[in-house]
Amino acid sequence: MKLYILPGACSMAADIALREAGIKFELVKVDRRTRKTPDGVDFSEVNSKGYVPALRLDSGEVLTEGVAVLQYIADLNPASKLAPPAGTMERYRLQEWLSFINSEIHKAFTPLFAPNASEDMKEYARANLTKRLGWSATALGSKPFLMGEQFTVADAYFFVVLGWSAHVNFDLGPWPVLQSYQERIGARPHTVEALVAEGLKK
């Protein structure tokens, strides 16, 4: 199994999840500038959409879209409890969180990374992030993880996107609960492993 990533991108959530699930895989870093893999393959040949993550299964099939990849990984090892069982209300709650992170937080960061985005676009994005993260902080409350007492793939994803705030000068100071959450997830051994493997931590 191969996981194609850009270091620090949303694909890191799948990197963390695979380690948490105890699944052996090969990490393939796509060059951010050339969009080629270390062996010279154009990444668009792996995923014609052109973005990470992409998970090449042992069968040769390629699975894309972070939310789908994360749930697939969780279901490979149900004992890891990275996702509640399919068909349960708890599983739909997980999907609710994954959808929210994907569409309301992940995408709100996009203009802040875009060099050609106008200041008006960036201001709109910051206002959206402020609302969405404020809601997230209230929803998290005193719980250790988004779903309560159990770490899930949603936590891996949320950790990654929260981490982007430091790269776009977006202050998480108004939400101490999110800051402590970020530190807590960042200290998990498999999160540290992923950060080191992606070259983001020594």
C-alpha positions as CSV (number, residue, x, y, z in Angstrom):
1,M,0.0,0.0,0.0
2,K,1.3,3.4,-0.9
3,L,0.2,6.8,0.4
4,Y,1.0,9.8,-1.8
5,I,1.4,13.0,0.2
6,L,2.6,16.6,0.1
7,P,4.3,17.2,3.5
8,G,2.1,19.1,5.8
9,A,-1.0,19.0,3.5
10,C,-4.3,17.3,4.4
11,S,-2.7,14.0,3.3
12,M,-0.9,14.0,6.7
13,A,-4.2,13.0,8.3
14,A,-4.1,9.7,6.4
15,D,-0.4,9.3,7.3
16,I,-1.3,9.6,11.0
17,A,-4.4,7.3,10.6
18,L,-2.3,4.5,9.0
19,R,0.1,4.6,11.8
20,E,-2.6,4.7,14.5
21,A,-4.2,1.7,12.7
22,G,-0.9,-0.2,12.7
23,I,-1.0,-0.7,8.9
24,K,2.2,-1.1,6.9
25,F,2.5,1.3,4.0
26,E,5.0,3.2,1.9
27,L,5.0,7.0,2.2
28,V,5.5,8.6,-1.2
29,K,6.3,12.3,-1.1
30,V,5.2,14.3,-4.1
31,D,7.4,17.2,-5.1
32,R,5.4,20.4,-4.4
33,R,6.9,22.2,-7.4
34,T,7.3,19.6,-10.1
35,R,4.4,17.4,-8.9
36,K,6.5,14.3,-9.5
37,T,7.1,11.3,-7.3
38,P,10.7,10.4,-6.3
39,D,10.9,7.9,-9.1
40,G,10.0,10.6,-11.7
41,V,6.3,9.6,-12.2
42,D,4.0,12.6,-12.8
43,F,1.5,12.5,-9.9
44,S,-1.4,13.2,-12.3
45,E,-0.9,9.6,-13.5
46,V,-1.6,8.4,-10.0
47,N,-4.5,10.8,-9.4
48,S,-5.9,12.6,-12.4
49,K,-7.4,15.2,-10.1
50,G,-3.9,16.3,-9.3
51,Y,-4.1,16.6,-5.5
52,V,-3.3,14.5,-2.4
53,P,-4.0,12.2,-0.7
54,A,-4.0,9.2,-3.0
55,L,-3.9,5.7,-1.6
56,R,-2.7,3.0,-3.9
57,L,-4.1,-0.3,-2.6
58,D,-2.3,-3.6,-2.9
59,S,-4.8,-4.5,-5.6
60,G,-3.5,-1.6,-7.7
61,E,-6.7,0.5,-7.2
62,V,-6.3,4.1,-6.2
63,L,-8.6,5.7,-3.6
64,T,-8.7,9.5,-3.4
65,E,-10.5,12.2,-1.4
66,G,-9.3,12.5,2.2
67,V,-12.6,11.8,3.9
68,A,-13.0,8.5,1.9
69,V,-9.4,7.6,2.5
70,L,-9.6,8.2,6.2
71,Q,-12.7,6.0,6.6
72,Y,-11.2,3.3,4.5
73,I,-8.1,3.2,6.7
74,A,-10.3,3.1,9.8
75,D,-12.3,0.1,8.5
76,L,-9.1,-1.8,7.6
77,N,-8.5,-2.3,11.4
78,P,-11.8,-1.9,13.3
79,A,-10.0,-2.8,16.5
80,S,-8.1,0.5,16.3
81,K,-11.5,2.3,16.9
82,L,-10.5,5.1,14.5
83,A,-14.2,5.0,13.4
84,P,-17.4,3.7,14.9
85,P,-19.0,0.7,13.2
86,A,-20.8,1.4,9.9
87,G,-24.5,2.0,10.2
88,T,-24.4,3.3,13.8
89,M,-25.4,6.8,14.8
90,E,-21.9,7.3,16.0
91,R,-20.5,6.6,12.5
92,Y,-22.8,9.3,11.1
93,R,-21.6,11.7,13.8
94,L,-18.0,10.9,12.6
95,Q,-19.1,11.6,9.0
96,E,-20.7,14.8,10.2
97,W,-17.4,16.0,11.7
98,L,-15.4,14.9,8.7
99,S,-17.7,16.8,6.4
100,F,-17.6,19.9,8.5
101,I,-13.8,19.9,8.7
102,N,-13.5,19.3,5.0
103,S,-16.0,21.8,3.7
104,E,-16.1,24.5,6.4
105,I,-12.6,24.6,7.8
106,H,-10.2,23.0,5.3
107,K,-11.6,25.0,2.4
108,A,-11.7,28.2,4.4
109,F,-7.9,28.1,4.7
110,T,-7.4,27.8,0.9
111,P,-7.6,31.5,0.1
112,L,-5.0,32.3,2.8
113,F,-2.5,30.1,1.1
114,A,-3.2,31.4,-2.4
115,P,-0.7,34.1,-3.5
116,N,-3.2,35.5,-6.0
117,A,-6.1,35.8,-3.6
118,S,-7.3,39.4,-3.0
119,E,-7.2,40.8,0.5
120,D,-11.0,40.9,0.4
121,M,-11.1,37.1,-0.2
122,K,-8.6,36.6,2.6
123,E,-10.7,38.7,5.0
124,Y,-13.8,36.7,4.1
125,A,-11.9,33.5,4.7
126,R,-10.7,34.7,8.1
127,A,-14.2,35.7,9.1
128,N,-15.5,32.3,8.1
129,L,-12.7,30.5,10.0
130,T,-13.4,32.6,13.1
131,K,-17.1,31.5,13.1
132,R,-16.3,27.8,12.3
133,L,-13.5,27.5,14.8
134,G,-15.6,29.3,17.5
135,W,-18.3,26.7,16.9
136,S,-15.7,23.9,17.0
137,A,-14.3,25.1,20.3
138,T,-17.7,25.1,21.9
139,A,-18.6,21.6,20.4
140,L,-15.3,20.2,21.7
141,G,-15.7,21.7,25.2
142,S,-13.9,19.7,27.8
143,K,-13.8,16.5,25.7
144,P,-10.3,15.1,24.9
145,F,-11.4,14.3,21.3
146,L,-14.0,15.4,18.8
147,M,-16.1,12.2,19.4
148,G,-15.6,12.1,23.1
149,E,-13.1,9.8,24.8
150,Q,-12.0,8.0,21.6
151,F,-9.4,9.3,19.1
152,T,-10.8,9.0,15.6
153,V,-9.7,9.8,12.0
154,A,-11.6,13.1,12.5
155,D,-9.0,14.1,15.1
156,A,-6.2,13.4,12.7
157,Y,-7.8,15.6,10.1
158,F,-8.7,18.4,12.5
159,F,-5.2,18.4,13.9
160,V,-3.7,18.9,10.4
161,V,-5.9,21.8,9.4
162,L,-5.5,23.6,12.7
163,G,-1.8,23.4,12.2
164,W,-2.1,25.5,9.1
165,S,-3.0,28.5,11.2
166,A,0.7,29.0,12.1
167,H,1.6,29.2,8.4
168,V,-1.0,31.9,7.5
169,N,-0.7,34.0,10.6
170,F,-4.2,33.0,11.8
171,D,-4.2,33.3,15.6
172,L,-5.8,30.4,17.6
173,G,-5.4,32.5,20.8
174,P,-9.1,33.2,21.2
175,W,-9.7,29.5,21.6
176,P,-7.5,28.0,24.3
177,V,-9.5,24.8,24.1
178,L,-8.3,24.4,20.5
179,Q,-4.7,25.2,21.4
180,S,-4.6,22.6,24.1
181,Y,-6.3,20.1,21.8
182,Q,-3.7,20.8,19.1
183,E,-0.9,20.2,21.6
184,R,-2.6,17.0,22.9
185,I,-2.9,15.5,19.4
186,G,0.5,16.7,18.4
187,A,2.1,14.8,21.3
188,R,0.6,11.4,20.3
189,P,3.4,9.0,19.3
190,H,1.9,8.3,15.9
191,T,1.4,12.0,15.2
192,V,5.0,12.6,16.1
193,E,6.1,9.7,13.8
194,A,4.1,11.2,10.9
195,L,5.6,14.7,11.5
196,V,9.1,13.3,11.5
197,A,8.5,11.1,8.4
198,E,7.2,14.1,6.5
199,G,10.2,16.2,7.5
200,L,8.2,18.6,9.6
201,K,9.8,17.7,13.0
202,K,13.2,16.4,14.0
